[in-house]
Amino acid sequence: MRRYQHYIYAVVYSVILAPGLLGNVLALWVFSVYIRETKKAVVFMMNLAVADLLQVLSLPLRIYYYLNNTWPFGNVLCMICFYLKYVNMYASIYFLVWVSVRRCQLIMHPLRYSSSRRKGDMCICGFGWLFVCLGCLPFPLLRNPVAAQNIQPVCFSELPLRPVSAPVALSLLILAEMVGFIIPLILVLACACLTAGSLREVRDGAIPDRGEKRRALRMVLSCAAVFLVCFAPYHVTMPLDFLAKANALSNCALRNQILLCHPITLCLASLNCSLDPIMYYFTTDEFRRRLSKPEIPEGRTVSRNLSCITGREKAEDN
């Protein structure tokens, strides 16, 4: 079982390392140019790219561990990498929600967005990082790295669990599922429904351009797809894996099946750091335009002048 898990992790992490690194570095480069030019949730997408990039940068140590079956870097670095895995995952979930909410808001009520609202987006991002960092603390606190080193240096999911009462464990699992996945998924699906509905009706102050609405709908649907592909399988198997490792399941066949499936769902959860840059390219005009015609928006001044000259780009950015 251990060899199987290490093989799965090493292969998947090696595959997503290069595209995840390149894609998110490009995303930060592109969005840094357009952050003052557009209202289209760029602040949230930049923070999403940062979360994905932090996850990618931790992959080389994980790959080393799963290829060599040992962790020679000490308990502190092990716990930091273990903790950052969950911080980056739930930060990605948080910012995907806000990307969907902001795009939906701009379609339904575009005139309400102002420079003060953009500053509010910065506060939302800061609160999100603080909330996620505090909310993910139970993940490393429930592990006991010292007990594991008496046998063989291990890390990540193979760290032994600390003794915890059933009510506490159940409460933490329910809280993680509700706040970390179910409520965010409901918000993203609601934004998708509202954005799709805006294509069939005209409201006062709403964007009349159906092309813009379709682009917004593609963005929101892409966020929902990332949720369903990357995060839904993991959050189905996460409580079951916790019960299996806590020896709370009497059925050995079920326990083995869960231990086989959970590594795959964990890899799917890590796949989002490579899928998000693809989402940016196909759903964000600024991202695609910057990569396909880098000579046009060389600076913010040039881009702003072009936006004033071409009415289509001005409509897209406003």
C-alpha positions as CSV (number, residue, x, y, z in Angstrom):
1,M,0.0,0.0,0.0
2,R,2.8,2.4,0.9
3,R,4.7,1.7,-2.3
4,Y,1.5,2.2,-4.3
5,Q,0.8,5.6,-2.7
6,H,4.3,6.8,-3.2
7,Y,4.3,5.9,-6.8
8,I,1.0,7.7,-7.5
9,Y,2.2,10.8,-5.7
10,A,5.6,10.9,-7.3
11,V,4.2,10.5,-10.9
12,V,1.4,13.0,-10.6
13,Y,3.5,15.7,-8.8
14,S,6.2,15.4,-11.4
15,V,3.7,15.8,-14.2
16,I,2.1,19.0,-12.8
17,L,5.3,20.6,-11.5
18,A,6.5,22.3,-14.7
19,P,3.2,23.4,-16.2
20,G,2.0,24.6,-12.8
21,L,5.2,26.6,-12.2
22,L,5.2,28.2,-15.7
23,G,1.5,28.8,-15.9
24,N,1.2,30.6,-12.5
25,V,4.4,32.7,-13.1
26,L,2.9,33.8,-16.4
27,A,-0.5,34.5,-14.7
28,L,1.2,36.8,-12.1
29,W,3.1,38.6,-14.9
30,V,0.0,39.2,-17.0
31,F,-2.3,40.2,-14.1
32,S,0.3,42.6,-12.7
33,V,-0.1,44.6,-16.0
34,Y,-3.9,44.6,-16.0
35,I,-4.6,45.0,-12.3
36,R,-5.4,48.7,-12.7
37,E,-7.0,48.4,-16.1
38,T,-9.9,46.1,-15.4
39,K,-12.5,45.2,-12.9
40,K,-12.8,41.6,-13.8
41,A,-11.7,40.0,-10.5
42,V,-8.0,40.3,-11.3
43,V,-7.1,40.9,-7.6
44,F,-8.6,37.6,-6.7
45,M,-7.1,35.8,-9.6
46,M,-3.6,37.1,-8.6
47,N,-4.1,35.8,-5.1
48,L,-5.3,32.5,-6.6
49,A,-2.1,32.3,-8.7
50,V,0.0,33.0,-5.6
51,A,-1.7,30.1,-3.7
52,D,-1.2,27.8,-6.6
53,L,2.5,28.9,-7.0
54,L,3.2,28.2,-3.3
55,Q,1.8,24.7,-3.7
56,V,3.9,24.1,-6.8
57,L,7.1,25.3,-5.0
58,S,6.6,22.6,-2.3
59,L,6.3,19.8,-4.9
60,P,10.1,19.1,-5.3
61,L,10.4,18.1,-1.6
62,R,7.3,15.9,-1.9
63,I,8.7,14.3,-5.0
64,Y,12.0,13.6,-3.3
65,Y,10.3,12.0,-0.3
66,Y,8.0,9.7,-2.4
67,L,10.9,8.6,-4.6
68,N,13.4,7.9,-1.8
69,N,10.9,6.8,0.9
70,T,12.5,8.9,3.6
71,W,12.5,12.4,4.9
72,P,15.9,13.8,5.9
73,F,14.9,17.4,6.2
74,G,13.7,17.4,9.8
75,N,10.4,17.7,11.6
76,V,10.0,21.4,11.3
77,L,10.2,21.5,7.5
78,C,8.0,18.5,7.3
79,M,5.2,20.1,9.3
80,I,5.6,23.4,7.3
81,C,5.2,21.6,4.0
82,F,2.3,19.5,5.4
83,Y,0.6,22.6,6.7
84,L,1.1,24.6,3.5
85,K,-0.5,21.9,1.4
86,Y,-3.9,22.5,3.1
87,V,-3.4,26.3,3.3
88,N,-2.8,26.5,-0.5
89,M,-5.7,24.2,-1.2
90,Y,-8.3,26.1,0.9
91,A,-6.9,29.4,-0.2
92,S,-7.5,28.3,-3.8
93,I,-11.1,27.4,-2.9
94,Y,-11.6,30.7,-1.2
95,F,-10.3,32.8,-4.2
96,L,-12.2,30.7,-6.7
97,V,-15.4,31.6,-4.9
98,W,-14.6,35.3,-5.0
99,V,-13.6,35.2,-8.7
100,S,-17.1,33.7,-9.3
101,V,-18.8,36.2,-7.0
102,R,-17.1,39.2,-8.5
103,R,-17.7,38.2,-12.1
104,C,-21.4,37.6,-11.3
105,Q,-21.6,41.0,-9.6
106,L,-20.1,42.8,-12.5
107,I,-22.6,41.2,-14.9
108,M,-25.6,41.9,-12.6
109,H,-24.6,45.3,-11.3
110,P,-21.6,46.7,-13.2
111,L,-22.0,50.4,-12.1
112,R,-21.6,49.6,-8.4
113,Y,-18.0,48.8,-8.7
114,S,-15.6,51.7,-7.9
115,S,-12.1,52.3,-6.8
116,S,-13.2,52.1,-3.2
117,R,-14.6,48.6,-4.0
118,R,-11.3,47.6,-5.4
119,K,-9.6,48.5,-2.1
120,G,-12.2,46.4,-0.4
121,D,-11.1,43.5,-2.6
122,M,-7.6,43.9,-1.1
123,C,-9.1,43.6,2.4
124,I,-11.1,40.5,1.4
125,C,-7.9,38.9,0.2
126,G,-6.1,39.7,3.4
127,F,-8.9,38.4,5.5
128,G,-9.0,35.3,3.4
129,W,-5.4,34.4,3.9
130,L,-5.7,35.0,7.7
131,F,-8.9,32.9,7.9
132,V,-7.4,30.1,5.9
133,C,-4.1,30.0,7.8
134,L,-6.0,29.9,11.1
135,G,-8.6,27.4,9.9
136,C,-5.9,24.9,8.6
137,L,-4.0,24.8,11.9
138,P,-5.8,21.6,13.1
139,F,-4.3,19.6,10.2
140,P,-0.7,19.8,11.5
141,L,-1.7,19.9,15.2
142,L,-3.5,16.5,14.9
143,R,-0.2,14.9,13.7
144,N,2.6,13.7,15.9
145,P,5.9,13.9,13.9
146,V,8.1,13.0,16.9
147,A,6.5,9.6,17.4
148,A,7.0,8.7,13.7
149,Q,10.8,9.3,13.7
150,N,11.5,6.5,16.2
151,I,11.0,4.0,13.4
152,Q,11.7,5.6,10.1
153,P,11.7,9.3,9.0
154,V,8.2,9.8,7.5
155,C,6.2,12.9,6.5
156,F,2.9,14.1,5.1
157,S,-0.1,11.8,5.3
158,E,2.0,9.0,6.9
159,L,2.5,11.1,10.1
160,P,0.7,9.3,12.9
161,L,-2.5,10.9,14.3
162,R,-2.6,12.2,17.8
163,P,-5.3,10.6,20.1
164,V,-8.5,12.6,19.8
165,S,-12.0,12.0,21.1
166,A,-14.7,11.0,18.6
167,P,-16.9,14.1,19.2
168,V,-13.9,16.4,18.6
169,A,-12.9,14.5,15.5
170,L,-16.5,14.5,14.1
171,S,-16.9,18.3,14.8
172,L,-13.6,19.1,13.0
173,L,-14.6,16.9,10.0
174,I,-18.1,18.5,9.7
175,L,-16.6,22.0,10.0
176,A,-14.0,21.3,7.4
177,E,-16.5,19.9,5.0
178,M,-19.1,22.6,5.5
179,V,-16.9,25.7,5.5
180,G,-14.1,24.4,3.3
181,F,-16.2,22.8,0.5
182,I,-20.0,22.6,0.7
183,I,-20.7,26.3,1.3
184,P,-18.1,27.5,-1.3
185,L,-19.5,25.0,-3.9
186,I,-23.1,26.3,-3.3
187,L,-21.9,29.9,-3.8
188,V,-20.1,29.0,-7.0
189,L,-23.1,27.1,-8.4
190,A,-25.4,30.0,-7.4
191,C,-23.1,32.4,-9.3
192,A,-23.2,30.2,-12.3
193,C,-27.0,30.0,-12.3
194,L,-27.4,33.8,-11.8
195,T,-24.9,34.5,-14.6
196,A,-26.6,32.1,-17.0
197,G,-30.0,33.6,-16.1
198,S,-28.6,37.1,-17.0
199,L,-28.3,36.0,-20.6
200,R,-32.0,35.6,-20.9
201,E,-33.1,38.9,-19.3
202,V,-32.2,42.6,-19.3
203,R,-32.0,44.5,-16.1
204,D,-31.5,48.2,-15.3
205,G,-27.8,48.8,-15.1
206,A,-26.9,45.3,-16.3
207,I,-24.3,44.8,-19.1
208,P,-26.2,44.7,-22.4
209,D,-23.3,42.9,-24.2
210,R,-24.2,39.3,-24.5
211,G,-20.6,38.5,-25.5
212,E,-19.3,39.9,-22.2
213,K,-22.0,37.9,-20.4
214,R,-20.9,34.7,-22.1
215,R,-17.3,35.3,-21.2
216,A,-18.3,35.8,-17.6
217,L,-20.4,32.6,-17.7
218,R,-17.4,30.7,-19.0
219,M,-15.3,32.0,-16.1
220,V,-17.9,31.0,-13.5
221,L,-18.5,27.6,-15.1
222,S,-14.7,27.0,-15.2
223,C,-14.5,27.7,-11.4
224,A,-17.4,25.3,-10.9
225,A,-15.6,22.7,-13.0
226,V,-12.4,23.0,-11.0
227,F,-14.4,22.5,-7.8
228,L,-16.1,19.4,-9.1
229,V,-13.0,17.8,-10.7
230,C,-10.4,18.7,-8.2
231,F,-12.0,19.3,-4.8
232,A,-15.2,17.3,-4.7
233,P,-13.6,13.8,-4.9
234,Y,-11.1,14.8,-2.1
235,H,-13.8,16.0,0.2
236,V,-15.8,12.8,-0.3
237,T,-12.8,10.6,0.7
238,M,-11.3,12.9,3.4
239,P,-13.6,12.0,6.3
240,L,-13.5,8.3,5.2
241,D,-9.7,8.3,5.1
242,F,-9.6,9.9,8.6
243,L,-11.9,7.1,9.9
244,A,-9.8,4.5,8.2
245,K,-6.5,5.7,9.6
246,A,-8.1,6.0,13.1
247,N,-9.1,2.3,12.9
248,A,-12.8,3.3,13.2
249,L,-13.9,1.1,10.3
250,S,-14.5,-2.6,11.1
251,N,-14.9,-3.6,7.4
252,C,-11.4,-4.3,6.2
253,A,-12.3,-4.4,2.5
254,L,-13.9,-1.0,2.8
255,R,-11.0,0.3,4.7
256,N,-8.5,-0.9,2.0
257,Q,-10.6,0.6,-0.8
258,I,-10.7,4.0,0.9
259,L,-6.9,3.9,1.4
260,L,-6.5,3.1,-2.3
261,C,-8.8,5.9,-3.5
262,H,-7.7,8.7,-1.2
263,P,-4.3,9.2,-2.8
264,I,-5.9,9.6,-6.2
265,T,-8.4,12.2,-4.9
266,L,-5.5,14.0,-3.2
267,C,-3.7,14.2,-6.5
268,L,-6.8,15.6,-8.1
269,A,-6.9,18.3,-5.5
270,S,-3.3,19.2,-6.4
271,L,-4.1,19.3,-10.1
272,N,-5.9,22.6,-9.8
273,C,-2.6,24.5,-9.7
274,S,-2.1,23.4,-13.3
275,L,-5.8,23.8,-14.4
276,D,-6.2,27.4,-13.1
277,P,-3.8,28.9,-15.6
278,I,-5.6,27.1,-18.4
279,M,-8.8,28.6,-17.1
280,Y,-7.3,32.1,-17.2
281,Y,-6.3,31.7,-20.8
282,F,-9.6,30.5,-22.1
283,T,-11.9,32.8,-20.0
284,T,-9.9,36.0,-19.6
285,D,-9.4,38.3,-22.6
286,E,-6.5,40.1,-21.0
287,F,-4.6,36.9,-20.3
288,R,-5.0,35.6,-23.9
289,R,-4.3,39.0,-25.5
290,R,-1.2,39.6,-23.5
291,L,0.3,36.2,-24.4
292,S,-0.8,36.3,-28.1
293,K,0.2,40.0,-28.8
294,P,2.8,41.0,-26.2
295,E,3.8,44.0,-28.2
296,I,0.5,45.7,-27.8
297,P,0.1,46.3,-24.0
298,E,3.7,47.0,-23.2
299,G,2.7,49.2,-20.3
300,R,-0.3,50.5,-18.4
301,T,-0.2,53.8,-20.3
302,V,-0.3,52.2,-23.7
303,S,-3.0,49.8,-22.7
304,R,-5.1,52.6,-21.3
305,N,-4.7,54.7,-24.5
306,L,-5.7,51.7,-26.6
307,S,-8.8,51.2,-24.4
308,C,-9.8,54.8,-25.0
309,I,-9.4,54.4,-28.8
310,T,-11.1,51.1,-29.2
311,G,-14.6,51.1,-27.8
312,R,-14.7,47.3,-27.7
313,E,-11.8,47.0,-25.3
314,K,-13.1,49.9,-23.2
315,A,-16.4,48.0,-22.8
316,E,-14.6,44.9,-21.8
317,D,-12.4,46.6,-19.2
318,N,-15.3,48.5,-17.7
